[in-house]
Structure formats: structure tokens, C-alpha cells
Amino acid sequence: MKIGHIDYLNLLPFYQFLKKKNIKVQKSYPSIVNKWFEEKKIEAAFISSIKAKNKKCFNAGIVAKKEVRSVLVCKGEGEDKESATSNVLAKILNIDGKVVIGDKALKQKNCIDLANEWYKKYKLPFVFALFCCNKNNQKYKKLINEFLKTKQKVPYNIIKKEAQKIGISSKEAKEYLDKIIYYKIGWREKKALKLFWKKAYEK
């Protein structure tokens, strides 16, 4: 298996799941993982929603219902080079400032949470990435379904280590994983994706 992995806290449960299965991954941030996927250097990955349209994807993604805490617009200006979807989302919502995503965003204060703004406007969750594959569809479908069906418990010592690396408390990291981020794509998430792709096209 050749899997690309977004090296952020939001996918720590998936990384631990793969680790237990002795499946190695290629790690980077979203825009690089997207590039690897396009160039077929990897077979599967959670790729940015903006790049996932018309790709072979499954009912798994990186989703937040209201706030997300790790996709923000802060004071300043400019896009986040690590991002693809979030830069577009800020434009759709007409929010000016500096886009900040990933683990570094979890430390920021007094910024605008883009998932929260999306929810306020459309009353829908926001899907930041989808799990997609280039080949071996059945193999990856089986893998991702197993991930979704199994309750993923990340050991506290691992959460603590990741939190220290980021510069947030273990409590904040655990709350983020337990209450903010989820992975199952249902009808509401699909509706949100269609709306996002429509709005992105219009922009």
C-alpha cells in the first residue's frame, strides 16, 4: 500500500490505525499530498476537498460540524501554502485576512474560524478532505471502512506528546479529536461538498 498522509493532529487517529497494521505512509501537508496524488506517486490519501471532485473517493473525510479550530483567518493577508481547500473557502465566505491551517492554527487566538462561518451561513458541516484512491479500489475501500467502523482510541501519552509538539494542552488536543473532528461522510456532508464545489466553481 502506498498511502500519503497529512501530518496534522486531525488525522492522528488514522495514523495510529495504520501504524497498528504496520502500514507505512508518506507524510507531508495537504497541498503536497494533493500533488503526490495527482502525479500518482501514492495510491491513496485524504486529499483536499477542492481537489477531490470527480475522483474515486469513499465515505470518509476530515469533517467539522461547526467550529474546527484548525482552519482560521487571522490578522494580516495571504494564503497558507500548506492549504488548498481553506484558501478557496475564505474566498467563498468573503473573509479577508491571513489563512492559517493545521496544527499551527490550534495555537492562534482572536481569529475567525472558517468552519463556524460556513455553518452560520449554510447550516451544514464542512468537509476539508476526502479519502480517495488512484488504484486498488477494493483494498482501500475495505481499509477505510474498517477505520470508520472501529472506535479509534489514541493512547493518552501519544496525545500528550503531540500536544507538546504543537504547543497546546493535552486537554485541548483530546477535546479537538473527541468533539471537533470526525470522519464519517453522510448525506449532510455530501450536500455540503456539492455546495462547496458549486460555490468554488462560481468563484
C-alpha angles and dihedrals in degrees: 000000000000108000128173115213131203102224098219133116091251090071098041092109091054091047091052090048091054092044091057087055092048090241111152122214140199107236130210141116125291102269092050093046088051089053093050089050094050091049091047092237086134130035100216143006146142097274128189113277091235089061097040100074112119092005125121100265136162135221093276129095146140103274140173123190099206121339119021102183092204100070111062146153111222135178113297131042140273142069126276108250090210091061137075106164098038095055089055092044091056089053093048090052091044093233115154124206140068116324112223122183141173130020094337089060091059089071096050123106132200095021133130115259107222096202089053092051090048090051092048090053102039106016089231135116118251124239111208098179142005130213105243137167139206096204143355090053097176094048093053093041089056092047096050093044090054090051092051094046096049120076103240112220114184111202112251093236090058092049089049092051092049092046091053090049091053095041100243132111122271088240092057092048093049093047090050091054097039101041111016110039125054135165112207116107113211133163095288091052091048090051089050091050093051090050092048092050090048093050092044090052091050090052 
